[in-house]
Amino acid sequence: MQVPKIRQSVAEFKNWMLTDEALAYLPLWETQQNWQEHFNVEAKDLAASYDTALDSKTNRRHYRRGGYDPKRSMLAIMEWEPDFVRDAFRDLFSEDRDLEGRVQRFVFYVNELFNRYRDAKPKAREPTHYHDDDYNMASIYLMGQYPESYAPYSTPLLQQLCQKLGAKDVPPAADFPRYTKLLTTLRPFLEQDETIMQQYQDALRPVDYAGKSALLVYWFFRFVVDHQNAAAGAGKEQ
């Protein structure tokens, strides 16, 4: 990636951070805090732990919108086969194992379990578990478990980010490990800016996770891709 483009975007990010558009992302920090407080993979009632952990009082769009409701589907299979789901989460959270492998196994395992659930309960009307982006919900779970290392993932976000910041190559398909490395690589550009860090603290609410979080970098990613896209479109219309 091109450092001048990164620095220019960082400078513009400062002017955006406290806008209503930017603050609409804060429920992610709330969910992160809830997960830290309530989720326990060893909980006797795993479904209850998960239900409380994956929540936001103000906005649930990152895991429920329209016909997309992976939380509801996960709760169904947790109540049906909690021990199998528990094993899937244990593997996903095993940081000593290869990241790509454990995310792929988690997605495959949970989808297979959900298919078995629908076969066993044909009258159940649960939505599909992952919809159109298999890694997104796995990244939400990792974000909650390890706030400093992970943030919500989508392949289009990664691809557009690489394009806008001048990467030599743009991944043609899902590449969650590369995305996670970018969270770490670009973090110093933000953390070294005192204004950004002060505004970051000013933005967080009492319900939000206040520790070191990769969501700060994700917030920057969303600015680079979504806000700058919108600004470019508005400029063409004038």
N, C-alpha and C positions, 0 to 999 in steps of 0.2 A: 504494500500500500504506500501511497505517496504522502510523506510527512506534511508538506505544505497544505494538502487538501484536508488532512486530519486537523491540523492546527486552525485552519480557517473555519471548519465546522465547529470546533470546540469554542472558538470565539463567538460564533453565532448562537451556539447552544445556550450560552450564558443569558442571552436576551430573551430566551424562550422559556426557561425553566419554571418561572413563577406565573406563566399564563394559564388561563383556564384549560386550554388544550393540553398543556403539559401535566397539570395537576389531575387530569382525568385518569392518569395511569397509577395514581397512588393506591388504589385497592389491591394492586399486586403486593405492595409492602404489607398491607393488612393481612392478606392471605399468608404471606411468609411468616408473619408473627404468629398467626393462629396455628399454623403447622408446627412451628417450634414449640408452642405451648401445649398442643393437644395430641399430635400424632405420635403413636407408639406402635411400631410394627409388632411388638410382643403383647399388645393389649389383649385382654381376654375377649372383649367385644371389639373386634377390629373395625367393623362397619361403623360403630358409634364413634370411635376415635377418628376415623377417616372423615365422617360426616361433619364433625365439629371442626376438624383441622382445615378442611378445604372449604373455607367460607369467607364471605365478605358481606358486611352489612350494607355496603353502598353500591357495589357493582360486581356482578358475577359473570360478566361477558367473557372472561378468559377461560371459563369452563362451562358456560351454558348460554346458548343463544340460538334462537330459532329451533330447528330440529336437531341441534347439536347439544347433547347432554351426556358427556362421558361420565360425569359424576354419578348420575342416576344409574347408569349401566354398571359401573364399578360397584356401587352399593348392592345391586342385585346379585352379582356373583360373589361378593364378599359374604353376604348372608347365606348364600347357597353352598359355597365351598371355601370357607375362610382360611383353612390351612394351606390350600393350594395358592391362594392369592398372597398369603403371608410369605410363602417361599419365594414368590415372584418379586415381592418388594425387597426381601432380604438380599436377593441377588442383585437387584438394581442398585441398591445402596452400598454394595461391596466395593469400596474405592480401591482395593488392592487388585481388582480385576479390570481387564480392558474395557474402556468406556463404550466403544462401538458395539462390542460383543454383548455386554449386559443390557444395553438399551434395545438392541435387536431381539435378544431373548425375551425381554420383558414384553415388548410389543407382540411378538409371536405367541407367547404363552398366554397372555391375557386375552388376545383375540380368539385363540383356540378354545380357551375356557368359556368365553362368552358364546361361541358357536355351540358348544356342548350344552350350555344353559338353555339356549333357545330351542335346541332339539328336545331337551327334557321338558321344557315348558312352552310348548308351541302357542299357547294362548297369551303368553306374556307379551306386552307391548313396549318392551324396552327399546330405546333408540340404539343404533350401532355405537360401538364403544369409541372408536377413534375418528370416524368420519373421513376426512380427506388428508390429514397430516399426522401420520403415525407417531412421530417423535414429539409432537407438541405436548401431550399430556404427560409423557415420561419426563419431559423437561420441567414441567410444572412441579412434579413430585420431587425431582432432584433440586429444584430451586428452593422448595420448602425445607428439605432435609439438610442441604449444604448451601446456605445463603451466599457465602463468599465466592462460590465456584460456578454456579449455574444460574441461568435465566431462561425465560420462555423462548422456544426455538420455532422457527418456520424456515423452510428452504427458500421461499421467495425473499424473505427478509435478508438472509445470508447473501443471496445472489445480488440483490440490489445494493446492499451495503458494499460489497466488493467492487461493484461497478462504480459507485459514486465516490469511493475513496481511492480509486485508481489501482486496484490489485492487478497483478500481471495476469492472473488467471481467475476465472469465475467458475465455481463448482457447477457442473452440469446436473448434479443430482444432490440428494440429501448428504450432508457432511456435518454431523453433529460435533465430532471432535474438533474440526476446524473452527466451528462457531465458538466452541468453548475456549479454544486457544485465543481467539480474537477478544473475548471478554477480558482475558488476562493481559493481552498485549496492549490494548487501548486504555486500560484502567489508569496507568500513570499519567496520561495526557490530561485526565480529568482531576485526579487526586492532587496533582501538583499545582492546580489553580485554586488559590485561596477563595476567590469569589464564588466559584462553582461549589466548593465544599461548604461555604457558609450558606449559600442559597439552598443547597441540598438539605442541610439541617433545618433551615427555616420552613421548607416545604413539608417535611415529615410531620404527621399528626401523632398524638399520643397512642393511637391504636396500631401504628405502623412499626415494622421492624427497624430498629435504630442501629443495629450493628453493621459491620462491614458487609456490604451486599453487592453482588454483581448486577443487581437491578439498576444501579446508577449507570453502568455502562449500557445496559439494555435501553434505558431511557434515552441515552445519547443515540443509540442505534435507531430508535423510533423517530427521533428528531431528524436524523440524516435522511432516512428513507421516506417517512410519511410527510413531515412538515415541509421539507425541501421540495418534494414532489408537488405538494399542493401549491406552494409559492411559485414554482415554475409554471404550473398550469394557469394560475391567476395572471401571471405576467403575459402569457400568450393571448389571453382573452382581452387584454387592454389594447 
